[in-house]
């Protein structure tokens, strides 16, 4: 049921349906703060149901994990989840080194990996050209890094998010199909201030 991407180091040819995976994961982590990268991960999270705990990034490609790190350090008693794509994560790959150095116990990174740069024309990403993201993450000190290629693995991801007992990275194999876009608000000030209100912080 999966697709074979030539040159990949993928440990499995199986994939999960992105929208179903994201929706089921969010249902199991209702208290988590979620940062999304630009593009499809934002559409997937929004399609699962808009929440004041969601912070959608419309730009800042490569910045979602850095923002997630800052949020996790600032809110150590809350679970923080970054939902990003393989291309976006590759652009911000250095952030994983800082995350590995800081070891925020309440941060989980979910990389939706279709092996392509979806926002720039579906060029193949390095994850379909030989880069092993799990090995890279482990090399940066994120030892709880693993592949997800089955919906049954959602329980493992959700348990880690809710436990807040160590940083983790889940590389989720998805196919290259692009669902109909579900667009959250493009009003950055609104998104920022409602997220701050969720954290009992004053708007600015």
Secondary structure as UniProt FT lines:
FT   TURN            6..7
FT   HELIX           18..28
FT   TURN            30..31
FT   STRAND          33..36
FT   TURN            38..39
FT   HELIX           40..47
FT   TURN            52..53
FT   STRAND          54..56
FT   TURN            61..62
FT   HELIX           64..74
FT   TURN            76..77
FT   STRAND          80..85
FT   HELIX           86..91
FT   TURN            92..93
FT   HELIX           94..102
FT   TURN            105..106
FT   STRAND          107..113
FT   STRAND          116..117
FT   TURN            118..121
FT   STRAND          123..124
FT   HELIX           126..128
FT   TURN            129..130
FT   HELIX           133..139
FT   TURN            140..141
FT   STRAND          144..148
FT   HELIX           151..153
FT   HELIX           154..163
FT   STRAND          168..174
FT   HELIX           188..198
FT   TURN            199..200
//
